[in-house]
């Protein structure tokens, strides 16, 4: 639809149609990976899916730009359609296992765990995800002007710094998956706290150029480390009844956070605030996410003793 769009409205419609299934698709992939994972490795295996998302972003943005510049913007959407068809054919040829013995065993072993599926815990976890993501994207959406005008880098250095941000994200995603498996309660506040610290460094008016570069790469590492930790948190909060639905809520909260952070950053700039103030606003949102995460962790330890064994 996007490749054949006769006008802008049809192009946007095509993007909306693809976005409608995005959250469900990512949730199904992550849930399947977690179902296939051995005991104690669910977060790490789920992180492999989000690692693929990061890799596709790092490779896809320059590849899509190159295709569009060489053959026109429609060619980029034709390439995406071809890749989607190839992925569909691969899934039909090599379907993932359909049985989920681990979930059935949990349901039989912990029959009272249905009470964990409560709107409030899921809503609070979704709030943590949305706030933490919004904190990172309040600045990241405007990374190019921040790096050139606030941090005083030449425009030629922006591509390199964005690549380093992505490389740090790949490393952080892997480390975050391991941390979520070993320390499921601490992983979320620790990774979000690190995001807050990176944003605070970027907000300081005295931050030197190379300190800003290091903090920017740290932001990529720490933000991507939050993703597997938050995946694990929301699945654990939902309990064994519907982890795929919980992951759908999780991905939707990420998307809301991206939109909220981008909107907030644009609003601040439109009202004359500096680029460094975007980092400060992002740090405030991330710090709020840390506080909510700590509060929900305390509630679960005292009120929900059955949540810990659920993977």
C-alpha positions as YAML, in Angstrom:
chain: A
units: angstrom
residues:
- id: 1
  name: UNK
  ca: [0.00, 0.00, 0.00]
- id: 2
  name: UNK
  ca: [2.81, 2.40, 0.87]
- id: 3
  name: UNK
  ca: [4.83, 1.55, -2.24]
- id: 4
  name: UNK
  ca: [1.80, 2.10, -4.51]
- id: 5
  name: UNK
  ca: [0.49, 5.15, -2.64]
- id: 6
  name: UNK
  ca: [-0.79, 7.82, -5.07]
- id: 7
  name: UNK
  ca: [-0.58, 10.49, -2.37]
- id: 8
  name: UNK
  ca: [0.50, 11.27, 1.17]
- id: 9
  name: UNK
  ca: [-2.77, 10.11, 2.77]
- id: 10
  name: UNK
  ca: [-2.40, 6.63, 1.25]
- id: 11
  name: UNK
  ca: [1.23, 6.50, 2.35]
- id: 12
  name: UNK
  ca: [0.25, 7.25, 5.95]
- id: 13
  name: UNK
  ca: [-2.57, 4.70, 5.73]
- id: 14
  name: UNK
  ca: [-0.08, 2.03, 4.70]
- id: 15
  name: UNK
  ca: [2.15, 2.91, 7.63]
- id: 16
  name: UNK
  ca: [-0.80, 2.72, 10.05]
- id: 17
  name: UNK
  ca: [-1.85, -0.69, 8.71]
- id: 18
  name: UNK
  ca: [1.65, -2.06, 9.26]
- id: 19
  name: UNK
  ca: [1.79, -0.47, 12.73]
- id: 20
  name: UNK
  ca: [-1.49, -2.10, 13.77]
- id: 21
  name: UNK
  ca: [0.08, -5.56, 13.78]
- id: 22
  name: UNK
  ca: [3.49, -4.46, 15.02]
- id: 23
  name: UNK
  ca: [2.90, -4.93, 18.74]
- id: 24
  name: UNK
  ca: [1.21, -8.31, 18.28]
- id: 25
  name: UNK
  ca: [3.98, -9.54, 15.99]
- id: 26
  name: UNK
  ca: [6.83, -8.55, 18.32]
- id: 27
  name: UNK
  ca: [4.95, -9.96, 21.32]
- id: 28
  name: UNK
  ca: [4.42, -13.28, 19.55]
- id: 29
  name: UNK
  ca: [8.11, -13.51, 18.67]
- id: 30
  name: UNK
  ca: [9.30, -12.72, 22.20]
- id: 31
  name: UNK
  ca: [6.74, -15.05, 23.79]
- id: 32
  name: UNK
  ca: [7.76, -17.89, 21.47]
- id: 33
  name: UNK
  ca: [11.43, -17.36, 22.28]
- id: 34
  name: UNK
  ca: [10.69, -17.42, 26.00]
- id: 35
  name: UNK
  ca: [8.65, -20.62, 25.61]
- id: 36
  name: UNK
  ca: [11.55, -22.32, 23.81]
- id: 37
  name: UNK
  ca: [14.15, -21.16, 26.36]
- id: 38
  name: UNK
  ca: [15.64, -23.50, 28.98]
- id: 39
  name: UNK
  ca: [14.97, -22.79, 32.64]
- id: 40
  name: UNK
  ca: [16.69, -19.67, 33.88]
- id: 41
  name: UNK
  ca: [17.36, -18.33, 30.36]
- id: 42
  name: UNK
  ca: [13.98, -16.87, 29.38]
- id: 43
  name: UNK
  ca: [15.01, -13.23, 29.55]
- id: 44
  name: UNK
  ca: [18.23, -13.92, 27.64]
- id: 45
  name: UNK
  ca: [16.35, -15.75, 24.87]
- id: 46
  name: UNK
  ca: [13.76, -12.99, 24.69]
- id: 47
  name: UNK
  ca: [16.64, -10.53, 24.45]
- id: 48
  name: UNK
  ca: [17.78, -12.31, 21.29]
- id: 49
  name: UNK
  ca: [14.56, -11.15, 19.64]
- id: 50
  name: UNK
  ca: [15.04, -7.55, 20.75]
- id: 51
  name: UNK
  ca: [18.69, -7.89, 19.70]
- id: 52
  name: UNK
  ca: [17.39, -8.68, 16.22]
- id: 53
  name: UNK
  ca: [15.25, -5.54, 16.35]
- id: 54
  name: UNK
  ca: [18.33, -3.51, 17.26]
- id: 55
  name: UNK
  ca: [20.42, -5.10, 14.52]
- id: 56
  name: UNK
  ca: [17.72, -4.47, 11.94]
- id: 57
  name: UNK
  ca: [17.55, -0.83, 13.01]
- id: 58
  name: UNK
  ca: [21.31, -0.37, 12.80]
- id: 59
  name: UNK
  ca: [21.45, -2.02, 9.35]
- id: 60
  name: UNK
  ca: [18.01, -1.05, 8.07]
- id: 61
  name: UNK
  ca: [18.21, 2.73, 8.41]
- id: 62
  name: UNK
  ca: [21.32, 3.17, 6.24]
- id: 63
  name: UNK
  ca: [20.18, 0.42, 3.83]
- id: 64
  name: UNK
  ca: [16.73, 1.98, 3.42]
- id: 65
  name: UNK
  ca: [18.27, 5.40, 2.92]
- id: 66
  name: UNK
  ca: [20.67, 4.04, 0.30]
- id: 67
  name: UNK
  ca: [17.87, 2.27, -1.60]
- id: 68
  name: UNK
  ca: [15.67, 5.36, -1.48]
- id: 69
  name: UNK
  ca: [18.44, 7.68, -2.65]
- id: 70
  name: UNK
  ca: [19.40, 5.34, -5.48]
- id: 71
  name: UNK
  ca: [16.04, 4.05, -6.74]
- id: 72
  name: UNK
  ca: [13.47, 6.37, -5.16]
- id: 73
  name: UNK
  ca: [11.47, 6.17, -1.95]
- id: 74
  name: UNK
  ca: [8.97, 3.66, -3.34]
- id: 75
  name: UNK
  ca: [11.79, 1.16, -3.80]
- id: 76
  name: UNK
  ca: [12.41, 1.20, -0.04]
- id: 77
  name: UNK
  ca: [8.83, 0.07, 0.63]
- id: 78
  name: UNK
  ca: [9.02, -2.56, -2.12]
- id: 79
  name: UNK
  ca: [12.17, -3.90, -0.42]
- id: 80
  name: UNK
  ca: [10.36, -4.01, 2.94]
- id: 81
  name: UNK
  ca: [7.44, -5.88, 1.35]
- id: 82
  name: UNK
  ca: [9.83, -8.40, -0.20]
- id: 83
  name: UNK
  ca: [11.61, -8.94, 3.13]
- id: 84
  name: UNK
  ca: [8.27, -9.45, 4.87]
- id: 85
  name: UNK
  ca: [7.23, -12.06, 2.31]
- id: 86
  name: UNK
  ca: [10.58, -13.82, 2.68]
- id: 87
  name: UNK
  ca: [10.19, -13.89, 6.46]
- id: 88
  name: UNK
  ca: [6.67, -15.29, 6.09]
- id: 89
  name: UNK
  ca: [7.92, -18.03, 3.79]
- id: 90
  name: UNK
  ca: [10.69, -18.88, 6.25]
- id: 91
  name: UNK
  ca: [8.20, -19.15, 9.14]
- id: 92
  name: UNK
  ca: [5.97, -21.43, 7.05]
- id: 93
  name: UNK
  ca: [8.96, -23.57, 6.15]
- id: 94
  name: UNK
  ca: [10.36, -23.70, 9.71]
- id: 95
  name: UNK
  ca: [7.46, -23.10, 12.11]
- id: 96
  name: UNK
  ca: [8.26, -22.66, 15.81]
- id: 97
  name: UNK
  ca: [7.04, -25.28, 18.30]
- id: 98
  name: UNK
  ca: [3.39, -24.85, 19.22]
- id: 99
  name: UNK
  ca: [3.27, -26.74, 22.52]
- id: 100
  name: UNK
  ca: [3.94, -24.81, 25.73]
- id: 101
  name: UNK
  ca: [4.54, -27.38, 28.47]
- id: 102
  name: UNK
  ca: [6.23, -24.90, 30.80]
- id: 103
  name: UNK
  ca: [3.15, -22.70, 31.02]
- id: 104
  name: UNK
  ca: [0.83, -25.66, 31.66]
- id: 105
  name: UNK
  ca: [3.12, -26.92, 34.38]
- id: 106
  name: UNK
  ca: [3.08, -23.52, 36.09]
- id: 107
  name: UNK
  ca: [-0.69, -23.39, 35.91]
- id: 108
  name: UNK
  ca: [-0.96, -26.79, 37.55]
- id: 109
  name: UNK
  ca: [1.72, -26.09, 40.15]
- id: 110
  name: UNK
  ca: [0.48, -22.61, 41.06]
- id: 111
  name: UNK
  ca: [-3.30, -22.73, 40.61]
- id: 112
  name: UNK
  ca: [-3.79, -19.59, 42.66]
- id: 113
  name: UNK
  ca: [-1.63, -17.46, 40.41]
- id: 114
  name: UNK
  ca: [-4.58, -16.25, 38.34]
- id: 115
  name: UNK
  ca: [-5.05, -13.59, 40.96]
- id: 116
  name: UNK
  ca: [-1.81, -12.00, 39.71]
- id: 117
  name: UNK
  ca: [-3.54, -10.96, 36.50]
- id: 118
  name: UNK
  ca: [-4.74, -7.61, 37.82]
- id: 119
  name: UNK
  ca: [-5.20, -4.39, 35.86]
- id: 120
  name: UNK
  ca: [-3.30, -2.25, 38.36]
- id: 121
  name: UNK
  ca: [0.04, -4.13, 38.37]
- id: 122
  name: UNK
  ca: [0.03, -4.33, 34.58]
- id: 123
  name: UNK
  ca: [-0.88, -0.65, 34.32]
- id: 124
  name: UNK
  ca: [1.94, 0.35, 36.68]
- id: 125
  name: UNK
  ca: [4.46, -1.73, 34.76]
- id: 126
  name: UNK
  ca: [3.24, -0.22, 31.48]
- id: 127
  name: UNK
  ca: [3.69, 3.21, 33.08]
- id: 128
  name: UNK
  ca: [7.29, 2.33, 33.95]
- id: 129
  name: UNK
  ca: [7.93, 1.26, 30.35]
- id: 130
  name: UNK
  ca: [6.30, 4.34, 28.83]
- id: 131
  name: UNK
  ca: [8.10, 6.78, 31.15]
- id: 132
  name: UNK
  ca: [11.50, 5.13, 30.76]
- id: 133
  name: UNK
  ca: [11.19, 5.02, 26.96]
- id: 134
  name: UNK
  ca: [9.91, 8.59, 26.81]
- id: 135
  name: UNK
  ca: [12.90, 9.70, 28.88]
- id: 136
  name: UNK
  ca: [15.36, 8.26, 26.37]
- id: 137
  name: UNK
  ca: [13.48, 9.46, 23.27]
- id: 138
  name: UNK
  ca: [12.94, 13.00, 24.53]
- id: 139
  name: UNK
  ca: [16.63, 13.45, 23.70]
- id: 140
  name: UNK
  ca: [17.31, 10.71, 21.14]
- id: 141
  name: UNK
  ca: [14.68, 12.00, 18.69]
- id: 142
  name: UNK
  ca: [16.72, 15.20, 18.48]
- id: 143
  name: UNK
  ca: [20.13, 13.54, 18.72]
- id: 144
  name: UNK
  ca: [21.50, 15.14, 15.56]
- id: 145
  name: UNK
  ca: [20.89, 18.79, 16.58]
- id: 146
  name: UNK
  ca: [22.00, 17.99, 20.13]
- id: 147
  name: UNK
  ca: [25.31, 16.53, 18.97]
- id: 148
  name: UNK
  ca: [26.04, 19.32, 16.49]
- id: 149
  name: UNK
  ca: [24.73, 22.37, 18.34]
- id: 150
  name: UNK
  ca: [24.89, 21.49, 22.04]
- id: 151
  name: UNK
  ca: [27.88, 19.12, 22.08]
- id: 152
  name: UNK
  ca: [29.63, 20.99, 19.21]
- id: 153
  name: UNK
  ca: [30.43, 17.97, 17.05]
- id: 154
  name: UNK
  ca: [30.84, 18.41, 13.29]
- id: 155
  name: UNK
  ca: [27.98, 17.05, 11.22]
- id: 156
  name: UNK
  ca: [30.27, 14.35, 9.81]
- id: 157
  name: UNK
  ca: [30.67, 12.86, 13.30]
- id: 158
  name: UNK
  ca: [26.92, 12.37, 13.87]
- id: 159
  name: UNK
  ca: [26.72, 9.19, 11.79]
- id: 160
  name: UNK
  ca: [29.63, 7.67, 13.70]
- id: 161
  name: UNK
  ca: [28.11, 8.59, 17.06]
- id: 162
  name: UNK
  ca: [24.72, 7.17, 16.05]
- id: 163
  name: UNK
  ca: [26.47, 3.97, 15.01]
- id: 164
  name: UNK
  ca: [28.24, 3.82, 18.39]
- id: 165
  name: UNK
  ca: [24.90, 4.43, 20.10]
- id: 166
  name: UNK
  ca: [23.49, 1.44, 18.22]
- id: 167
  name: UNK
  ca: [26.54, -0.71, 18.96]
- id: 168
  name: UNK
  ca: [26.22, 0.15, 22.64]
- id: 169
  name: UNK
  ca: [22.55, -0.78, 22.42]
- id: 170
  name: UNK
  ca: [23.38, -4.23, 21.08]
- id: 171
  name: UNK
  ca: [25.79, -4.82, 23.96]
- id: 172
  name: UNK
  ca: [23.33, -3.45, 26.49]
- id: 173
  name: UNK
  ca: [20.53, -5.65, 25.19]
- id: 174
  name: UNK
  ca: [22.64, -8.79, 25.71]
- id: 175
  name: UNK
  ca: [23.80, -7.70, 29.17]
- id: 176
  name: UNK
  ca: [20.27, -6.70, 30.14]
- id: 177
  name: UNK
  ca: [18.96, -10.14, 29.23]
- id: 178
  name: UNK
  ca: [21.53, -11.85, 31.41]
- id: 179
  name: UNK
  ca: [20.88, -9.45, 34.29]
- id: 180
  name: UNK
  ca: [17.11, -9.99, 34.05]
- id: 181
  name: UNK
  ca: [17.59, -13.77, 34.35]
- id: 182
  name: UNK
  ca: [19.92, -13.50, 37.35]
- id: 183
  name: UNK
  ca: [18.43, -10.48, 39.16]
- id: 184
  name: UNK
  ca: [14.83, -10.05, 37.95]
- id: 185
  name: UNK
  ca: [13.82, -7.69, 40.75]
- id: 186
  name: UNK
  ca: [16.84, -5.39, 40.55]
- id: 187
  name: UNK
  ca: [17.34, -5.32, 36.77]
- id: 188
  name: UNK
  ca: [14.58, -2.81, 36.01]
- id: 189
  name: UNK
  ca: [15.42, -0.06, 38.55]
- id: 190
  name: UNK
  ca: [19.17, -0.48, 38.00]
- id: 191
  name: UNK
  ca: [19.00, -0.18, 34.21]
- id: 192
  name: UNK
  ca: [16.52, 2.70, 34.35]
- id: 193
  name: UNK
  ca: [18.70, 4.40, 36.96]
- id: 194
  name: UNK
  ca: [21.64, 4.13, 34.56]
- id: 195
  name: UNK
  ca: [19.51, 5.73, 31.83]
- id: 196
  name: UNK
  ca: [18.73, 8.58, 34.22]
- id: 197
  name: UNK
  ca: [22.43, 9.05, 35.02]
- id: 198
  name: UNK
  ca: [23.38, 9.15, 31.33]
- id: 199
  name: UNK
  ca: [20.71, 11.76, 30.61]
- id: 200
  name: UNK
  ca: [21.82, 13.87, 33.57]
- id: 201
  name: UNK
  ca: [25.38, 13.88, 32.22]
- id: 202
  name: UNK
  ca: [24.06, 15.04, 28.85]
- id: 203
  name: UNK
  ca: [22.03, 17.78, 30.56]
- id: 204
  name: UNK
  ca: [25.01, 19.37, 32.35]
- id: 205
  name: UNK
  ca: [26.03, 22.69, 30.75]
- id: 206
  name: UNK
  ca: [29.69, 21.97, 31.53]
- id: 207
  name: UNK
  ca: [29.76, 18.61, 29.74]
- id: 208
  name: UNK
  ca: [32.77, 18.46, 27.41]
- id: 209
  name: UNK
  ca: [32.52, 17.15, 23.86]
- id: 210
  name: UNK
  ca: [34.00, 13.73, 24.50]
- id: 211
  name: UNK
  ca: [32.18, 13.37, 27.80]
- id: 212
  name: UNK
  ca: [28.96, 14.01, 25.91]
- id: 213
  name: UNK
  ca: [29.97, 11.36, 23.35]
- id: 214
  name: UNK
  ca: [30.64, 8.82, 26.10]
- id: 215
  name: UNK
  ca: [27.35, 9.67, 27.84]
- id: 216
  name: UNK
  ca: [25.47, 9.39, 24.54]
- id: 217
  name: UNK
  ca: [26.88, 5.91, 23.93]
- id: 218
  name: UNK
  ca: [26.12, 5.03, 27.56]
- id: 219
  name: UNK
  ca: [22.52, 6.09, 26.96]
- id: 220
  name: UNK
  ca: [22.26, 3.60, 24.08]
- id: 221
  name: UNK
  ca: [23.75, 0.81, 26.18]
- id: 222
  name: UNK
  ca: [21.58, 1.41, 29.24]
- id: 223
  name: UNK
  ca: [18.34, 2.06, 27.37]
- id: 224
  name: UNK
  ca: [18.56, -1.17, 25.40]
- id: 225
  name: UNK
  ca: [19.46, -3.00, 28.63]
- id: 226
  name: UNK
  ca: [16.06, -1.99, 30.02]
- id: 227
  name: UNK
  ca: [14.14, -3.82, 27.27]
- id: 228
  name: UNK
  ca: [14.67, -7.47, 28.32]
- id: 229
  name: UNK
  ca: [14.36, -6.46, 31.97]
- id: 230
  name: UNK
  ca: [10.99, -4.83, 31.32]
- id: 231
  name: UNK
  ca: [9.86, -7.76, 29.18]
- id: 232
  name: UNK
  ca: [10.53, -10.07, 32.11]
- id: 233
  name: UNK
  ca: [8.85, -7.73, 34.59]
- id: 234
  name: UNK
  ca: [5.59, -7.45, 32.68]
- id: 235
  name: UNK
  ca: [5.36, -11.20, 31.95]
- id: 236
  name: UNK
  ca: [5.98, -11.96, 35.62]
- id: 237
  name: UNK
  ca: [3.39, -9.37, 36.65]
- id: 238
  name: UNK
  ca: [0.76, -10.86, 34.35]
- id: 239
  name: UNK
  ca: [1.34, -14.39, 35.59]
- id: 240
  name: UNK
  ca: [0.90, -17.58, 33.53]
- id: 241
  name: UNK
  ca: [-2.50, -16.85, 31.98]
- id: 242
  name: UNK
  ca: [-1.51, -14.65, 29.02]
- id: 243
  name: UNK
  ca: [2.17, -13.72, 28.66]
- id: 244
  name: UNK
  ca: [1.69, -12.92, 24.97]
- id: 245
  name: UNK
  ca: [-0.98, -10.34, 25.82]
- id: 246
  name: UNK
  ca: [1.32, -8.92, 28.49]
- id: 247
  name: UNK
  ca: [4.11, -8.57, 25.92]
- id: 248
  name: UNK
  ca: [1.68, -6.87, 23.55]
- id: 249
  name: UNK
  ca: [0.91, -4.33, 26.27]
- id: 250
  name: UNK
  ca: [4.65, -4.05, 26.84]
- id: 251
  name: UNK
  ca: [5.39, -3.23, 23.20]
- id: 252
  name: UNK
  ca: [2.48, -0.81, 23.01]
- id: 253
  name: UNK
  ca: [3.84, 1.00, 26.07]
- id: 254
  name: UNK
  ca: [7.22, 1.28, 24.34]
- id: 255
  name: UNK
  ca: [5.54, 2.83, 21.30]
- id: 256
  name: UNK
  ca: [3.58, 5.25, 23.49]
- id: 257
  name: UNK
  ca: [6.82, 6.21, 25.22]
- id: 258
  name: UNK
  ca: [8.55, 6.90, 21.91]
- id: 259
  name: UNK
  ca: [5.69, 9.12, 20.78]
- id: 260
  name: UNK
  ca: [5.47, 10.88, 24.16]
- id: 261
  name: UNK
  ca: [9.20, 11.57, 24.32]
- id: 262
  name: UNK
  ca: [9.33, 12.88, 20.75]
- id: 263
  name: UNK
  ca: [6.32, 15.12, 21.38]
- id: 264
  name: UNK
  ca: [7.73, 16.46, 24.64]
- id: 265
  name: UNK
  ca: [11.10, 17.24, 23.09]
- id: 266
  name: UNK
  ca: [9.46, 19.10, 20.22]
- id: 267
  name: UNK
  ca: [7.23, 21.01, 22.62]
- id: 268
  name: UNK
  ca: [10.20, 22.15, 24.71]
- id: 269
  name: UNK
  ca: [12.10, 23.29, 21.63]
- id: 270
  name: UNK
  ca: [9.05, 25.10, 20.28]
- id: 271
  name: UNK
  ca: [8.86, 27.08, 23.54]
- id: 272
  name: UNK
  ca: [12.49, 28.19, 23.35]
- id: 273
  name: UNK
  ca: [14.14, 25.68, 25.68]
- id: 274
  name: UNK
  ca: [17.70, 24.57, 25.01]
- id: 275
  name: UNK
  ca: [18.71, 21.21, 23.62]
- id: 276
  name: UNK
  ca: [20.31, 20.30, 26.94]
- id: 277
  name: UNK
  ca: [16.94, 20.83, 28.62]
- id: 278
  name: UNK
  ca: [15.66, 17.89, 26.59]
- id: 279
  name: UNK
  ca: [18.14, 15.67, 28.42]
- id: 280
  name: UNK
  ca: [17.02, 17.12, 31.76]
- id: 281
  name: UNK
  ca: [13.36, 16.48, 30.95]
- id: 282
  name: UNK
  ca: [14.21, 12.96, 29.83]
- id: 283
  name: UNK
  ca: [16.10, 12.35, 33.07]
- id: 284
  name: UNK
  ca: [13.04, 13.45, 35.05]
- id: 285
  name: UNK
  ca: [10.83, 10.98, 33.18]
- id: 286
  name: UNK
  ca: [13.33, 8.15, 33.62]
- id: 287
  name: UNK
  ca: [13.67, 8.95, 37.33]
- id: 288
  name: UNK
  ca: [9.88, 8.77, 37.65]
- id: 289
  name: UNK
  ca: [10.00, 5.34, 36.03]
- id: 290
  name: UNK
  ca: [12.62, 4.24, 38.58]
- id: 291
  name: UNK
  ca: [10.44, 5.37, 41.48]
- id: 292
  name: UNK
  ca: [7.36, 3.56, 40.12]
- id: 293
  name: UNK
  ca: [9.45, 0.42, 39.48]
- id: 294
  name: UNK
  ca: [10.76, 0.45, 43.05]
- id: 295
  name: UNK
  ca: [7.24, 0.96, 44.39]
- id: 296
  name: UNK
  ca: [5.80, -1.93, 42.39]
- id: 297
  name: UNK
  ca: [8.72, -4.16, 43.41]
- id: 298
  name: UNK
  ca: [7.98, -3.46, 47.06]
- id: 299
  name: UNK
  ca: [4.26, -4.18, 46.54]
- id: 300
  name: UNK
  ca: [4.99, -7.48, 44.85]
- id: 301
  name: UNK
  ca: [7.41, -8.62, 47.54]
- id: 302
  name: UNK
  ca: [4.89, -7.96, 50.30]
- id: 303
  name: UNK
  ca: [1.57, -8.67, 48.60]
- id: 304
  name: UNK
  ca: [2.36, -11.16, 45.83]
- id: 305
  name: UNK
  ca: [4.67, -13.86, 47.16]
- id: 306
  name: UNK
  ca: [3.77, -16.25, 44.36]
- id: 307
  name: UNK
  ca: [5.09, -13.97, 41.58]
- id: 308
  name: UNK
  ca: [8.76, -14.79, 41.97]
- id: 309
  name: UNK
  ca: [8.68, -18.44, 40.73]
- id: 310
  name: UNK
  ca: [6.77, -17.53, 37.55]
- id: 311
  name: UNK
  ca: [8.96, -17.22, 34.45]
...
